[in-house]
Amino acid sequence: MKVDQKGHTITIRDTQGNVNSFLMTVTEQYKSFEKSNIIIDLLMHKELSLNDIKLFIPISKQHKKSKKSFVVVADDFDYNAAPNTLTIVPSLLEAHDIIEMDEIERDLGF
């Protein structure tokens, strides 16, 4: 797992190659990330299933309750099949753009 902080956002990149162990590591270390927006970088995974993505729903819901953004980055994925409770985008640039829009909406009180 590699963690990069850029302003008010933390990007967590999977370097293990196993979605389940990566999620366990993120969950265990969540307290150190909870005050920032989070981007989960799963770009190294070329064969992500819908079930792999759904594993992130509980931590996403928990994070969004604290008024912070949680975005999963995965390419080569059927975004139409993704649950509405998760924000999934194909690139890191789009993830940062989504977070910026979320920040603006929160600042405006939406």
WOPE-V402043 format. One record per run of one state. SS is the DSSP state (alpha for helix, beta for strand, coil for the rest). FROM is the first residue (numbers start at 1). TO is the last residue. Records with the same first field share a line. If there is no record, write none. Layout:
SS: FROM-TO ; FROM-TO
This chain:
coil: 1-1 ; 7-8 ; 14-18 ; 29-29 ; 33-36 ; 42-49 ; 55-56 ; 66-69 ; 74-78 ; 82-86 ; 90-91 ; 109-110
beta: 2-6 ; 9-13 ; 37-41 ; 70-73 ; 87-89
alpha: 19-28 ; 30-32 ; 50-54 ; 57-65 ; 79-81 ; 92-108
